[in-house]
Amino acid sequence: MNTKQLKSIRDAEKASHIEIYSTAKLFESGSWLQKPVKTVTDLIPYFSNYHYINILDLGCGVGRNCIPLAQEFKGKCKIDCVDILDFAVKELNSNSINYDVEKEINGLVSSIDDFQITPNHYDLIIAISALEHTDNTDSFKNKLTEISNGVTKNGIVCLIINSQITEVNKETGQELIPQFEVNLKTQELTDLLNNAFKGWEIIKSTVRNQRYDIPRKNCISDLTTDVITIVARKIYN
Ligand SMILES: C[S@@+](CC[C@H](N)C(=O)[O-])C[C@H]1O[C@@H](n2cnc3c(N)ncnc32)[C@H](O)[C@@H]1O
């Protein structure tokens, strides 16, 4: 993908997220922001004995997952929350005040590519529907390495990534260019993840074919994807 194509996808993607975040409030019933991702909240018991937890949420959005984690670990966690969209981070900051977790939430406007993950620092790193928005496949692979190095011993990585995405104009049936910077084949992505977390305890590993309607410029897109979930625990140093 050249720079012009990247810019075009990123601009469309940003506009789409502004639209989504403007039309639904965090935890609004009936919206996709209604509740946190269960795979994320299922991880809470793993940290019940921790006195303090450092968490990283890459592509955090308006706080659907990090705010419930901050509530759960109130007074004993810091969550670095990274999003490329200043609109999302502003909403996140205001949500963190509304849910009384502003001390725990550290909102950062940055691309995932530019955010350097400190090695051996985080007890939990989550990236939910976010890593497919890194600049390109090489950048994605580098970030995967940074993520695995960024986790402490017994720390957990929880990734949900879309692969093999297709988009079609819902009204006309016309094929659209998927608005994702990284759109790997499911097998290729599965191989990359298996390699990145070789020797780790695999807590969850699933591939689910899903279909969504999502707003795009001037149309609704009928999107199909293989959603890959991997939750892995670093059982060595
Ligand atoms: C599908 S949303 C998911 C948000 C959140 N993880 C959740 O589950 O509610 C993807 C988020 O990633 C952000 N994003 C997209 N590209 C990004 C990038 N290159 N770097 C950082 N954030 C990015 C978007 O602004 C958006 O908030």
The ligand as an ORCA input file, in Angstrom:
! r2SCAN-3c Opt
* xyz 0 1
  C     -13.015     -0.766     16.210
  S     -12.468      0.481     17.303
  C     -12.210     -0.449     18.779
  C     -12.117      0.428     19.999
  C     -11.908     -0.327     21.314
  N     -10.739     -1.182     21.271
  C     -13.144     -1.137     21.660
  O     -13.073     -2.384     21.629
  O     -14.161     -0.522     21.978
  C     -10.787      0.808     16.744
  C     -10.133      1.974     17.437
  O      -8.769      2.027     17.018
  C      -8.435      3.380     16.732
  N      -7.351      3.354     15.724
  C      -7.454      3.133     14.401
  N      -6.246      3.151     13.832
  C      -5.353      3.382     14.814
  C      -3.940      3.507     14.866
  N      -3.191      3.369     13.763
  N      -3.351      3.767     16.039
  C      -4.111      3.917     17.177
  N      -5.453      3.788     17.193
  C      -6.063      3.521     16.033
  C      -9.703      4.006     16.218
  O      -9.684      5.427     16.342
  C     -10.740      3.315     17.100
  O     -10.978      4.059     18.268
*
